[in-house]
Amino acid sequence: MKVNGYEIKPHADLKYADLRYVNLAGADLKGADLEGANLYGADLTGAVLEGTILEKKEEPQDDIDLKIKELEEELKKYKDIVKSLKDLLNS
């Protein structure tokens, strides 16, 4: 399987891959090299990680701030939709 241009398979070389928020549930990563890969928010539920090389990498603060801004904008859209629906119901 390919994700963000990376081949996800046993023994894959995924050094420094950007796999943030990727769904890797059930993926077979046996023996893969994930050293330095960014797995922040990735779903590894049920993934086969036997022999996998892992290293924890923190999400840069700028990325967190960007994500917060995106979520705030999305929330504003939903609030605007709710307001419009209330206005329709009250007219």
PDB file of N, CA, C and O in Angstrom, chain B, residues numbered from 101:
ATOM      1  N   MET B 101       0.853  -1.172   0.000  1.00  0.00           N
ATOM      2  CA  MET B 101       0.000   0.000   0.000  1.00  0.00           C
ATOM      3  C   MET B 101       0.896   1.231   0.000  1.00  0.00           C
ATOM      4  O   MET B 101       1.951   1.236   0.635  1.00  0.00           O
ATOM      5  N   LYS B 102       0.479   2.275  -0.712  1.00  0.00           N
ATOM      6  CA  LYS B 102       1.224   3.527  -0.747  1.00  0.00           C
ATOM      7  C   LYS B 102       0.482   4.582   0.061  1.00  0.00           C
ATOM      8  O   LYS B 102      -0.736   4.720  -0.050  1.00  0.00           O
ATOM      9  N   VAL B 103       1.226   5.323   0.873  1.00  0.00           N
ATOM     10  CA  VAL B 103       0.660   6.399   1.689  1.00  0.00           C
ATOM     11  C   VAL B 103       1.595   7.595   1.582  1.00  0.00           C
ATOM     12  O   VAL B 103       2.788   7.485   1.867  1.00  0.00           O
ATOM     13  N   ASN B 104       1.058   8.727   1.175  1.00  0.00           N
ATOM     14  CA  ASN B 104       1.858   9.950   1.024  1.00  0.00           C
ATOM     15  C   ASN B 104       3.121   9.712   0.200  1.00  0.00           C
ATOM     16  O   ASN B 104       4.156  10.325   0.463  1.00  0.00           O
ATOM     17  N   GLY B 105       3.044   8.833  -0.790  1.00  0.00           N
ATOM     18  CA  GLY B 105       4.173   8.544  -1.647  1.00  0.00           C
ATOM     19  C   GLY B 105       5.151   7.512  -1.091  1.00  0.00           C
ATOM     20  O   GLY B 105       6.151   7.200  -1.738  1.00  0.00           O
ATOM     21  N   TYR B 106       4.873   6.980   0.102  1.00  0.00           N
ATOM     22  CA  TYR B 106       5.746   5.987   0.724  1.00  0.00           C
ATOM     23  C   TYR B 106       5.130   4.598   0.601  1.00  0.00           C
ATOM     24  O   TYR B 106       3.930   4.422   0.810  1.00  0.00           O
ATOM     25  N   GLU B 107       5.952   3.622   0.264  1.00  0.00           N
ATOM     26  CA  GLU B 107       5.493   2.234   0.184  1.00  0.00           C
ATOM     27  C   GLU B 107       5.459   1.651   1.590  1.00  0.00           C
ATOM     28  O   GLU B 107       6.497   1.534   2.241  1.00  0.00           O
ATOM     29  N   ILE B 108       4.277   1.286   2.056  1.00  0.00           N
ATOM     30  CA  ILE B 108       4.094   0.724   3.395  1.00  0.00           C
ATOM     31  C   ILE B 108       4.076  -0.795   3.255  1.00  0.00           C
ATOM     32  O   ILE B 108       3.102  -1.378   2.779  1.00  0.00           O
ATOM     33  N   LYS B 109       5.179  -1.428   3.681  1.00  0.00           N
ATOM     34  CA  LYS B 109       5.298  -2.877   3.554  1.00  0.00           C
ATOM     35  C   LYS B 109       6.375  -3.359   4.518  1.00  0.00           C
ATOM     36  O   LYS B 109       7.112  -2.545   5.073  1.00  0.00           O
ATOM     37  N   PRO B 110       6.477  -4.659   4.725  1.00  0.00           N
ATOM     38  CA  PRO B 110       7.529  -5.171   5.604  1.00  0.00           C
ATOM     39  C   PRO B 110       8.911  -4.737   5.096  1.00  0.00           C
ATOM     40  O   PRO B 110       9.164  -4.705   3.892  1.00  0.00           O
ATOM     41  N   HIS B 111       9.785  -4.410   6.033  1.00  0.00           N
ATOM     42  CA  HIS B 111      11.174  -4.027   5.771  1.00  0.00           C
ATOM     43  C   HIS B 111      11.314  -2.747   4.933  1.00  0.00           C
ATOM     44  O   HIS B 111      12.367  -2.507   4.342  1.00  0.00           O
ATOM     45  N   ALA B 112      10.266  -1.933   4.883  1.00  0.00           N
ATOM     46  CA  ALA B 112      10.324  -0.682   4.119  1.00  0.00           C
ATOM     47  C   ALA B 112      11.280   0.305   4.785  1.00  0.00           C
ATOM     48  O   ALA B 112      11.405   0.337   6.010  1.00  0.00           O
ATOM     49  N   ASP B 113      11.949   1.106   3.964  1.00  0.00           N
ATOM     50  CA  ASP B 113      12.803   2.174   4.473  1.00  0.00           C
ATOM     51  C   ASP B 113      11.950   3.437   4.541  1.00  0.00           C
ATOM     52  O   ASP B 113      11.728   4.107   3.533  1.00  0.00           O
ATOM     53  N   LEU B 114      11.480   3.748   5.741  1.00  0.00           N
ATOM     54  CA  LEU B 114      10.609   4.904   5.948  1.00  0.00           C
ATOM     55  C   LEU B 114      11.286   5.951   6.833  1.00  0.00           C
ATOM     56  O   LEU B 114      10.614   6.700   7.543  1.00  0.00           O
ATOM     57  N   LYS B 115      12.617   5.998   6.785  1.00  0.00           N
ATOM     58  CA  LYS B 115      13.342   6.986   7.587  1.00  0.00           C
ATOM     59  C   LYS B 115      12.850   8.385   7.226  1.00  0.00           C
ATOM     60  O   LYS B 115      12.779   8.760   6.056  1.00  0.00           O
ATOM     61  N   TYR B 116      12.518   9.130   8.250  1.00  0.00           N
ATOM     62  CA  TYR B 116      12.108  10.536   8.128  1.00  0.00           C
ATOM     63  C   TYR B 116      10.846  10.739   7.295  1.00  0.00           C
ATOM     64  O   TYR B 116      10.597  11.849   6.824  1.00  0.00           O
ATOM     65  N   ALA B 117      10.048   9.696   7.104  1.00  0.00           N
ATOM     66  CA  ALA B 117       8.795   9.821   6.355  1.00  0.00           C
ATOM     67  C   ALA B 117       7.796  10.671   7.140  1.00  0.00           C
ATOM     68  O   ALA B 117       7.752  10.618   8.369  1.00  0.00           O
ATOM     69  N   ASP B 118       7.008  11.444   6.424  1.00  0.00           N
ATOM     70  CA  ASP B 118       5.955  12.247   7.049  1.00  0.00           C
ATOM     71  C   ASP B 118       4.668  11.439   7.007  1.00  0.00           C
ATOM     72  O   ASP B 118       3.982  11.394   5.986  1.00  0.00           O
ATOM     73  N   LEU B 119       4.348  10.804   8.127  1.00  0.00           N
ATOM     74  CA  LEU B 119       3.165   9.951   8.221  1.00  0.00           C
ATOM     75  C   LEU B 119       2.187  10.471   9.276  1.00  0.00           C
ATOM     76  O   LEU B 119       1.474   9.697   9.914  1.00  0.00           O
ATOM     77  N   ARG B 120       2.166  11.791   9.446  1.00  0.00           N
ATOM     78  CA  ARG B 120       1.254  12.390  10.428  1.00  0.00           C
ATOM     79  C   ARG B 120      -0.200  12.099  10.065  1.00  0.00           C
ATOM     80  O   ARG B 120      -0.616  12.260   8.917  1.00  0.00           O
ATOM     81  N   TYR B 121      -0.967  11.664  11.079  1.00  0.00           N
ATOM     82  CA  TYR B 121      -2.412  11.421  10.987  1.00  0.00           C
ATOM     83  C   TYR B 121      -2.779  10.352   9.943  1.00  0.00           C
ATOM     84  O   TYR B 121      -3.927  10.297   9.503  1.00  0.00           O
ATOM     85  N   VAL B 122      -1.829   9.511   9.547  1.00  0.00           N
ATOM     86  CA  VAL B 122      -2.080   8.472   8.551  1.00  0.00           C
ATOM     87  C   VAL B 122      -2.714   7.253   9.217  1.00  0.00           C
ATOM     88  O   VAL B 122      -2.364   6.892  10.340  1.00  0.00           O
ATOM     89  N   ASN B 123      -3.648   6.627   8.509  1.00  0.00           N
ATOM     90  CA  ASN B 123      -4.280   5.411   9.013  1.00  0.00           C
ATOM     91  C   ASN B 123      -3.410   4.209   8.619  1.00  0.00           C
ATOM     92  O   ASN B 123      -3.435   3.764   7.472  1.00  0.00           O
ATOM     93  N   LEU B 124      -2.646   3.696   9.581  1.00  0.00           N
ATOM     94  CA  LEU B 124      -1.807   2.525   9.368  1.00  0.00           C
ATOM     95  C   LEU B 124      -2.349   1.324  10.146  1.00  0.00           C
ATOM     96  O   LEU B 124      -1.623   0.366  10.412  1.00  0.00           O
ATOM     97  N   ALA B 125      -3.627   1.388  10.504  1.00  0.00           N
ATOM     98  CA  ALA B 125      -4.244   0.304  11.267  1.00  0.00           C
ATOM     99  C   ALA B 125      -4.118  -0.995  10.482  1.00  0.00           C
ATOM    100  O   ALA B 125      -4.533  -1.079   9.326  1.00  0.00           O
ATOM    101  N   GLY B 126      -3.539  -2.008  11.128  1.00  0.00           N
ATOM    102  CA  GLY B 126      -3.393  -3.316  10.521  1.00  0.00           C
ATOM    103  C   GLY B 126      -2.260  -3.433   9.512  1.00  0.00           C
ATOM    104  O   GLY B 126      -2.074  -4.500   8.927  1.00  0.00           O
ATOM    105  N   ALA B 127      -1.498  -2.366   9.291  1.00  0.00           N
ATOM    106  CA  ALA B 127      -0.405  -2.410   8.311  1.00  0.00           C
ATOM    107  C   ALA B 127       0.699  -3.361   8.773  1.00  0.00           C
ATOM    108  O   ALA B 127       0.973  -3.472   9.968  1.00  0.00           O
ATOM    109  N   ASP B 128       1.325  -4.040   7.822  1.00  0.00           N
ATOM    110  CA  ASP B 128       2.436  -4.939   8.131  1.00  0.00           C
ATOM    111  C   ASP B 128       3.736  -4.167   7.953  1.00  0.00           C
ATOM    112  O   ASP B 128       4.227  -4.007   6.836  1.00  0.00           O
ATOM    113  N   LEU B 129       4.287  -3.692   9.062  1.00  0.00           N
ATOM    114  CA  LEU B 129       5.530  -2.922   9.060  1.00  0.00           C
ATOM    115  C   LEU B 129       6.669  -3.718   9.682  1.00  0.00           C
ATOM    116  O   LEU B 129       7.641  -3.145  10.174  1.00  0.00           O
ATOM    117  N   LYS B 130       6.546  -5.017   9.658  1.00  0.00           N
ATOM    118  CA  LYS B 130       7.542  -5.899  10.275  1.00  0.00           C
ATOM    119  C   LYS B 130       8.928  -5.563   9.708  1.00  0.00           C
ATOM    120  O   LYS B 130       9.152  -5.631   8.499  1.00  0.00           O
ATOM    121  N   GLY B 131       9.852  -5.200  10.608  1.00  0.00           N
ATOM    122  CA  GLY B 131      11.229  -4.920  10.212  1.00  0.00           C
ATOM    123  C   GLY B 131      11.430  -3.605   9.486  1.00  0.00           C
ATOM    124  O   GLY B 131      12.536  -3.332   9.020  1.00  0.00           O
ATOM    125  N   ALA B 132      10.399  -2.782   9.374  1.00  0.00           N
ATOM    126  CA  ALA B 132      10.537  -1.493   8.681  1.00  0.00           C
ATOM    127  C   ALA B 132      11.397  -0.532   9.504  1.00  0.00           C
ATOM    128  O   ALA B 132      11.443  -0.617  10.732  1.00  0.00           O
ATOM    129  N   ASP B 133      12.070   0.375   8.814  1.00  0.00           N
ATOM    130  CA  ASP B 133      12.900   1.385   9.473  1.00  0.00           C
ATOM    131  C   ASP B 133      12.123   2.696   9.500  1.00  0.00           C
ATOM    132  O   ASP B 133      11.982   3.370   8.479  1.00  0.00           O
ATOM    133  N   LEU B 134      11.625   3.047  10.677  1.00  0.00           N
ATOM    134  CA  LEU B 134      10.848   4.273  10.868  1.00  0.00           C
ATOM    135  C   LEU B 134      11.633   5.296  11.684  1.00  0.00           C
ATOM    136  O   LEU B 134      11.046   6.213  12.259  1.00  0.00           O
ATOM    137  N   GLU B 135      12.945   5.146  11.738  1.00  0.00           N
ATOM    138  CA  GLU B 135      13.766   6.069  12.527  1.00  0.00           C
ATOM    139  C   GLU B 135      13.589   7.493  12.005  1.00  0.00           C
ATOM    140  O   GLU B 135      13.807   7.768  10.825  1.00  0.00           O
ATOM    141  N   GLY B 136      13.194   8.381  12.894  1.00  0.00           N
ATOM    142  CA  GLY B 136      13.009   9.785  12.538  1.00  0.00           C
ATOM    143  C   GLY B 136      11.711  10.078  11.819  1.00  0.00           C
ATOM    144  O   GLY B 136      11.429  11.240  11.526  1.00  0.00           O
ATOM    145  N   ALA B 137      10.895   9.047  11.518  1.00  0.00           N
ATOM    146  CA  ALA B 137       9.621   9.275  10.837  1.00  0.00           C
ATOM    147  C   ALA B 137       8.665  10.011  11.767  1.00  0.00           C
ATOM    148  O   ALA B 137       8.669   9.792  12.978  1.00  0.00           O
ATOM    149  N   ASN B 138       7.853  10.879  11.194  1.00  0.00           N
ATOM    150  CA  ASN B 138       6.878  11.622  11.974  1.00  0.00           C
ATOM    151  C   ASN B 138       5.559  10.852  11.948  1.00  0.00           C
ATOM    152  O   ASN B 138       4.854  10.842  10.939  1.00  0.00           O
ATOM    153  N   LEU B 139       5.237  10.207  13.070  1.00  0.00           N
ATOM    154  CA  LEU B 139       4.024   9.409  13.205  1.00  0.00           C
ATOM    155  C   LEU B 139       2.994  10.090  14.091  1.00  0.00           C
ATOM    156  O   LEU B 139       2.073   9.438  14.582  1.00  0.00           O
ATOM    157  N   TYR B 140       3.136  11.394  14.301  1.00  0.00           N
ATOM    158  CA  TYR B 140       2.241  12.124  15.188  1.00  0.00           C
ATOM    159  C   TYR B 140       0.793  11.926  14.727  1.00  0.00           C
ATOM    160  O   TYR B 140       0.445  12.243  13.589  1.00  0.00           O
ATOM    161  N   GLY B 141      -0.022  11.412  15.603  1.00  0.00           N
ATOM    162  CA  GLY B 141      -1.447  11.231  15.315  1.00  0.00           C
ATOM    163  C   GLY B 141      -1.763  10.048  14.403  1.00  0.00           C
ATOM    164  O   GLY B 141      -2.927   9.835  14.063  1.00  0.00           O
ATOM    165  N   ALA B 142      -0.754   9.272  13.999  1.00  0.00           N
ATOM    166  CA  ALA B 142      -0.994   8.121  13.122  1.00  0.00           C
ATOM    167  C   ALA B 142      -1.700   7.012  13.896  1.00  0.00           C
ATOM    168  O   ALA B 142      -1.445   6.809  15.083  1.00  0.00           O
ATOM    169  N   ASP B 143      -2.591   6.296  13.206  1.00  0.00           N
ATOM    170  CA  ASP B 143      -3.307   5.176  13.815  1.00  0.00           C
ATOM    171  C   ASP B 143      -2.548   3.895  13.499  1.00  0.00           C
ATOM    172  O   ASP B 143      -2.543   3.437  12.357  1.00  0.00           O
ATOM    173  N   LEU B 144      -1.907   3.315  14.513  1.00  0.00           N
ATOM    174  CA  LEU B 144      -1.146   2.079  14.362  1.00  0.00           C
ATOM    175  C   LEU B 144      -1.868   0.892  15.009  1.00  0.00           C
ATOM    176  O   LEU B 144      -1.247  -0.128  15.309  1.00  0.00           O
ATOM    177  N   THR B 145      -3.167   1.030  15.220  1.00  0.00           N
ATOM    178  CA  THR B 145      -3.948  -0.024  15.854  1.00  0.00           C
ATOM    179  C   THR B 145      -3.823  -1.325  15.057  1.00  0.00           C
ATOM    180  O   THR B 145      -4.151  -1.375  13.872  1.00  0.00           O
ATOM    181  N   GLY B 146      -3.346  -2.371  15.727  1.00  0.00           N
ATOM    182  CA  GLY B 146      -3.237  -3.672  15.093  1.00  0.00           C
ATOM    183  C   GLY B 146      -2.121  -3.799  14.071  1.00  0.00           C
ATOM    184  O   GLY B 146      -2.014  -4.829  13.404  1.00  0.00           O
ATOM    185  N   ALA B 147      -1.290  -2.776  13.933  1.00  0.00           N
ATOM    186  CA  ALA B 147      -0.182  -2.846  12.983  1.00  0.00           C
ATOM    187  C   ALA B 147       0.869  -3.839  13.480  1.00  0.00           C
ATOM    188  O   ALA B 147       1.086  -3.964  14.685  1.00  0.00           O
ATOM    189  N   VAL B 148       1.513  -4.538  12.559  1.00  0.00           N
ATOM    190  CA  VAL B 148       2.575  -5.472  12.893  1.00  0.00           C
ATOM    191  C   VAL B 148       3.876  -4.674  12.945  1.00  0.00           C
ATOM    192  O   VAL B 148       4.348  -4.167  11.927  1.00  0.00           O
ATOM    193  N   LEU B 149       4.451  -4.570  14.150  1.00  0.00           N
ATOM    194  CA  LEU B 149       5.635  -3.744  14.354  1.00  0.00           C
ATOM    195  C   LEU B 149       6.835  -4.559  14.822  1.00  0.00           C
ATOM    196  O   LEU B 149       7.829  -3.987  15.270  1.00  0.00           O
ATOM    197  N   GLU B 150       6.760  -5.879  14.726  1.00  0.00           N
ATOM    198  CA  GLU B 150       7.842  -6.742  15.171  1.00  0.00           C
ATOM    199  C   GLU B 150       9.133  -6.400  14.401  1.00  0.00           C
ATOM    200  O   GLU B 150       9.163  -6.428  13.171  1.00  0.00           O
ATOM    201  N   GLY B 151      10.186  -6.079  15.152  1.00  0.00           N
ATOM    202  CA  GLY B 151      11.475  -5.765  14.552  1.00  0.00           C
ATOM    203  C   GLY B 151      11.559  -4.392  13.920  1.00  0.00           C
ATOM    204  O   GLY B 151      12.565  -4.052  13.298  1.00  0.00           O
ATOM    205  N   THR B 152      10.507  -3.601  14.075  1.00  0.00           N
ATOM    206  CA  THR B 152      10.491  -2.260  13.485  1.00  0.00           C
ATOM    207  C   THR B 152      11.380  -1.324  14.285  1.00  0.00           C
ATOM    208  O   THR B 152      11.394  -1.365  15.515  1.00  0.00           O
ATOM    209  N   ILE B 153      12.114  -0.488  13.586  1.00  0.00           N
ATOM    210  CA  ILE B 153      12.970   0.513  14.229  1.00  0.00           C
ATOM    211  C   ILE B 153      12.136   1.777  14.380  1.00  0.00           C
ATOM    212  O   ILE B 153      11.704   2.379  13.398  1.00  0.00           O
ATOM    213  N   LEU B 154      11.920   2.167  15.635  1.00  0.00           N
ATOM    214  CA  LEU B 154      11.110   3.353  15.935  1.00  0.00           C
ATOM    215  C   LEU B 154      11.911   4.341  16.745  1.00  0.00           C
ATOM    216  O   LEU B 154      12.808   3.963  17.498  1.00  0.00           O
ATOM    217  N   GLU B 155      11.587   5.593  16.589  1.00  0.00           N
ATOM    218  CA  GLU B 155      12.170   6.664  17.401  1.00  0.00           C
ATOM    219  C   GLU B 155      11.087   7.709  17.592  1.00  0.00           C
ATOM    220  O   GLU B 155      10.439   8.117  16.627  1.00  0.00           O
ATOM    221  N   LYS B 156      10.887   8.137  18.808  1.00  0.00           N
ATOM    222  CA  LYS B 156       9.861   9.140  19.087  1.00  0.00           C
ATOM    223  C   LYS B 156      10.287  10.487  18.531  1.00  0.00           C
ATOM    224  O   LYS B 156      11.423  10.920  18.721  1.00  0.00           O
ATOM    225  N   LYS B 157       9.362  11.146  17.840  1.00  0.00           N
ATOM    226  CA  LYS B 157       9.623  12.469  17.294  1.00  0.00           C
ATOM    227  C   LYS B 157       8.441  13.352  17.651  1.00  0.00           C
ATOM    228  O   LYS B 157       7.297  13.029  17.331  1.00  0.00           O
ATOM    229  N   GLU B 158       8.713  14.445  18.301  1.00  0.00           N
ATOM    230  CA  GLU B 158       7.650  15.364  18.719  1.00  0.00           C
ATOM    231  C   GLU B 158       7.179  16.207  17.538  1.00  0.00           C
ATOM    232  O   GLU B 158       7.959  16.525  16.640  1.00  0.00           O
ATOM    233  N   GLU B 159       5.918  16.558  17.547  1.00  0.00           N
ATOM    234  CA  GLU B 159       5.346  17.442  16.545  1.00  0.00           C
ATOM    235  C   GLU B 159       5.901  18.849  16.769  1.00  0.00           C
ATOM    236  O   GLU B 159       5.851  19.360  17.888  1.00  0.00           O
ATOM    237  N   PRO B 160       6.426  19.479  15.719  1.00  0.00           N
ATOM    238  CA  PRO B 160       6.907  20.856  15.882  1.00  0.00           C
ATOM    239  C   PRO B 160       5.768  21.775  16.310  1.00  0.00           C
ATOM    240  O   PRO B 160       4.623  21.593  15.896  1.00  0.00           O
ATOM    241  N   GLN B 161       6.087  22.750  17.131  1.00  0.00           N
ATOM    242  CA  GLN B 161       5.071  23.662  17.663  1.00  0.00           C
ATOM    243  C   GLN B 161       4.308  24.366  16.545  1.00  0.00           C
ATOM    244  O   GLN B 161       3.103  24.585  16.670  1.00  0.00           O
ATOM    245  N   ASP B 162       4.987  24.725  15.454  1.00  0.00           N
ATOM    246  CA  ASP B 162       4.311  25.412  14.353  1.00  0.00           C
ATOM    247  C   ASP B 162       3.197  24.556  13.772  1.00  0.00           C
ATOM    248  O   ASP B 162       2.137  25.077  13.428  1.00  0.00           O
ATOM    249  N   ASP B 163       3.422  23.232  13.656  1.00  0.00           N
ATOM    250  CA  ASP B 163       2.399  22.343  13.128  1.00  0.00           C
ATOM    251  C   ASP B 163       1.201  22.259  14.062  1.00  0.00           C
ATOM    252  O   ASP B 163       0.058  22.190  13.608  1.00  0.00           O
ATOM    253  N   ILE B 164       1.461  22.263  15.362  1.00  0.00           N
ATOM    254  CA  ILE B 164       0.368  22.225  16.339  1.00  0.00           C
ATOM    255  C   ILE B 164      -0.452  23.508  16.244  1.00  0.00           C
ATOM    256  O   ILE B 164      -1.682  23.463  16.252  1.00  0.00           O
ATOM    257  N   ASP B 165       0.222  24.645  16.154  1.00  0.00           N
ATOM    258  CA  ASP B 165      -0.480  25.922  16.037  1.00  0.00           C
ATOM    259  C   ASP B 165      -1.324  25.968  14.763  1.00  0.00           C
ATOM    260  O   ASP B 165      -2.448  26.470  14.778  1.00  0.00           O
ATOM    261  N   LEU B 166      -0.781  25.445  13.666  1.00  0.00           N
ATOM    262  CA  LEU B 166      -1.523  25.410  12.404  1.00  0.00           C
ATOM    263  C   LEU B 166      -2.757  24.533  12.534  1.00  0.00           C
ATOM    264  O   LEU B 166      -3.835  24.907  12.070  1.00  0.00           O
ATOM    265  N   LYS B 167      -2.611  23.364  13.164  1.00  0.00           N
ATOM    266  CA  LYS B 167      -3.741  22.458  13.348  1.00  0.00           C
ATOM    267  C   LYS B 167      -4.833  23.111  14.206  1.00  0.00           C
ATOM    268  O   LYS B 167      -6.020  22.979  13.910  1.00  0.00           O
ATOM    269  N   ILE B 168      -4.425  23.809  15.262  1.00  0.00           N
ATOM    270  CA  ILE B 168      -5.391  24.506  16.117  1.00  0.00           C
ATOM    271  C   ILE B 168      -6.139  25.552  15.313  1.00  0.00           C
ATOM    272  O   ILE B 168      -7.356  25.681  15.439  1.00  0.00           O
ATOM    273  N   LYS B 169      -5.413  26.308  14.478  1.00  0.00           N
ATOM    274  CA  LYS B 169      -6.055  27.341  13.660  1.00  0.00           C
ATOM    275  C   LYS B 169      -7.054  26.712  12.687  1.00  0.00           C
ATOM    276  O   LYS B 169      -8.152  27.237  12.501  1.00  0.00           O
ATOM    277  N   GLU B 170      -6.676  25.582  12.062  1.00  0.00           N
ATOM    278  CA  GLU B 170      -7.576  24.891  11.139  1.00  0.00           C
ATOM    279  C   GLU B 170      -8.842  24.427  11.859  1.00  0.00           C
ATOM    280  O   GLU B 170      -9.944  24.560  11.327  1.00  0.00           O
ATOM    281  N   LEU B 171      -8.688  23.881  13.071  1.00  0.00           N
ATOM    282  CA  LEU B 171      -9.841  23.412  13.832  1.00  0.00           C
ATOM    283  C   LEU B 171     -10.736  24.574  14.260  1.00  0.00           C
ATOM    284  O   LEU B 171     -11.961  24.448  14.260  1.00  0.00           O
ATOM    285  N   GLU B 172     -10.130  25.701  14.624  1.00  0.00           N
ATOM    286  CA  GLU B 172     -10.917  26.876  15.001  1.00  0.00           C
ATOM    287  C   GLU B 172     -11.733  27.390  13.815  1.00  0.00           C
ATOM    288  O   GLU B 172     -12.889  27.782  13.978  1.00  0.00           O
ATOM    289  N   GLU B 173     -11.126  27.389  12.611  1.00  0.00           N
ATOM    290  CA  GLU B 173     -11.843  27.825  11.409  1.00  0.00           C
ATOM    291  C   GLU B 173     -13.001  26.886  11.082  1.00  0.00           C
ATOM    292  O   GLU B 173     -14.083  27.325  10.694  1.00  0.00           O
ATOM    293  N   GLU B 174     -12.753  25.587  11.247  1.00  0.00           N
ATOM    294  CA  GLU B 174     -13.807  24.601  11.001  1.00  0.00           C
ATOM    295  C   GLU B 174     -14.952  24.779  11.990  1.00  0.00           C
ATOM    296  O   GLU B 174     -16.119  24.703  11.604  1.00  0.00           O
ATOM    297  N   LEU B 175     -14.634  25.013  13.255  1.00  0.00           N
ATOM    298  CA  LEU B 175     -15.653  25.238  14.276  1.00  0.00           C
ATOM    299  C   LEU B 175     -16.480  26.475  13.945  1.00  0.00           C
ATOM    300  O   LEU B 175     -17.699  26.471  14.118  1.00  0.00           O
ATOM    301  N   LYS B 176     -15.824  27.536  13.470  1.00  0.00           N
ATOM    302  CA  LYS B 176     -16.537  28.761  13.101  1.00  0.00           C
ATOM    303  C   LYS B 176     -17.543  28.473  11.978  1.00  0.00           C
ATOM    304  O   LYS B 176     -18.661  28.988  11.993  1.00  0.00           O
ATOM    305  N   LYS B 177     -17.136  27.643  11.003  1.00  0.00           N
ATOM    306  CA  LYS B 177     -18.047  27.286   9.910  1.00  0.00           C
ATOM    307  C   LYS B 177     -19.286  26.579  10.456  1.00  0.00           C
ATOM    308  O   LYS B 177     -20.408  26.877  10.046  1.00  0.00           O
ATOM    309  N   TYR B 178     -19.078  25.640  11.385  1.00  0.00           N
ATOM    310  CA  TYR B 178     -20.217  24.921  11.969  1.00  0.00           C
ATOM    311  C   TYR B 178     -21.111  25.859  12.761  1.00  0.00           C
ATOM    312  O   TYR B 178     -22.336  25.743  12.709  1.00  0.00           O
ATOM    313  N   LYS B 179     -20.513  26.783  13.488  1.00  0.00           N
ATOM    314  CA  LYS B 179     -21.311  27.753  14.246  1.00  0.00           C
ATOM    315  C   LYS B 179     -22.137  28.616  13.299  1.00  0.00           C
ATOM    316  O   LYS B 179     -23.294  28.923  13.586  1.00  0.00           O
ATOM    317  N   ASP B 180     -21.540  29.010  12.160  1.00  0.00           N
ATOM    318  CA  ASP B 180     -22.270  29.805  11.175  1.00  0.00           C
ATOM    319  C   ASP B 180     -23.431  29.015  10.577  1.00  0.00           C
ATOM    320  O   ASP B 180     -24.503  29.573  10.340  1.00  0.00           O
ATOM    321  N   ILE B 181     -23.228  27.731  10.335  1.00  0.00           N
ATOM    322  CA  ILE B 181     -24.291  26.876   9.797  1.00  0.00           C
ATOM    323  C   ILE B 181     -25.428  26.765  10.808  1.00  0.00           C
ATOM    324  O   ILE B 181     -26.597  26.876  10.439  1.00  0.00           O
ATOM    325  N   VAL B 182     -25.096  26.549  12.077  1.00  0.00           N
ATOM    326  CA  VAL B 182     -26.119  26.446  13.133  1.00  0.00           C
ATOM    327  C   VAL B 182     -26.891  27.751  13.235  1.00  0.00           C
ATOM    328  O   VAL B 182     -28.115  27.734  13.373  1.00  0.00           O
ATOM    329  N   LYS B 183     -26.199  28.877  13.170  1.00  0.00           N
ATOM    330  CA  LYS B 183     -26.869  30.180  13.243  1.00  0.00           C
ATOM    331  C   LYS B 183     -27.826  30.350  12.070  1.00  0.00           C
ATOM    332  O   LYS B 183     -28.949  30.821  12.247  1.00  0.00           O
ATOM    333  N   SER B 184     -27.388  29.968  10.875  1.00  0.00           N
ATOM    334  CA  SER B 184     -28.239  30.077   9.687  1.00  0.00           C
ATOM    335  C   SER B 184     -29.470  29.200   9.814  1.00  0.00           C
ATOM    336  O   SER B 184     -30.568  29.614   9.444  1.00  0.00           O
ATOM    337  N   LEU B 185     -29.299  27.995  10.333  1.00  0.00           N
ATOM    338  CA  LEU B 185     -30.445  27.095  10.515  1.00  0.00           C
ATOM    339  C   LEU B 185     -31.420  27.649  11.542  1.00  0.00           C
ATOM    340  O   LEU B 185     -32.636  27.571  11.363  1.00  0.00           O
ATOM    341  N   LYS B 186     -30.878  28.210  12.622  1.00  0.00           N
ATOM    342  CA  LYS B 186     -31.765  28.813  13.631  1.00  0.00           C
ATOM    343  C   LYS B 186     -32.540  29.979  13.047  1.00  0.00           C
ATOM    344  O   LYS B 186     -33.731  30.137  13.317  1.00  0.00           O
ATOM    345  N   ASP B 187     -31.858  30.809  12.235  1.00  0.00           N
ATOM    346  CA  ASP B 187     -32.512  31.942  11.590  1.00  0.00           C
ATOM    347  C   ASP B 187     -33.643  31.475  10.676  1.00  0.00           C
ATOM    348  O   ASP B 187     -34.711  32.086  10.644  1.00  0.00           O
ATOM    349  N   LEU B 188     -33.406  30.388   9.931  1.00  0.00           N
ATOM    350  CA  LEU B 188     -34.423  29.834   9.050  1.00  0.00           C
ATOM    351  C   LEU B 188     -35.633  29.345   9.825  1.00  0.00           C
ATOM    352  O   LEU B 188     -36.776  29.565   9.425  1.00  0.00           O
ATOM    353  N   LEU B 189     -35.361  28.670  10.949  1.00  0.00           N
ATOM    354  CA  LEU B 189     -36.453  28.155  11.762  1.00  0.00           C
ATOM    355  C   LEU B 189     -37.268  29.251  12.421  1.00  0.00           C
ATOM    356  O   LEU B 189     -38.469  29.097  12.644  1.00  0.00           O
ATOM    357  N   ASN B 190     -36.611  30.358  12.731  1.00  0.00           N
ATOM    358  CA  ASN B 190     -37.304  31.462  13.403  1.00  0.00           C
ATOM    359  C   ASN B 190     -37.976  32.439  12.443  1.00  0.00           C
ATOM    360  O   ASN B 190     -38.652  33.367  12.886  1.00  0.00           O
ATOM    361  N   SER B 191     -37.799  32.243  11.125  1.00  0.00           N
ATOM    362  CA  SER B 191     -38.410  33.198  10.170  1.00  0.00           C
ATOM    363  C   SER B 191     -39.740  32.713   9.652  1.00  0.00           C
ATOM    364  O   SER B 191     -40.376  33.394   8.849  1.00  0.00           O
TER     365      SER B 191
END
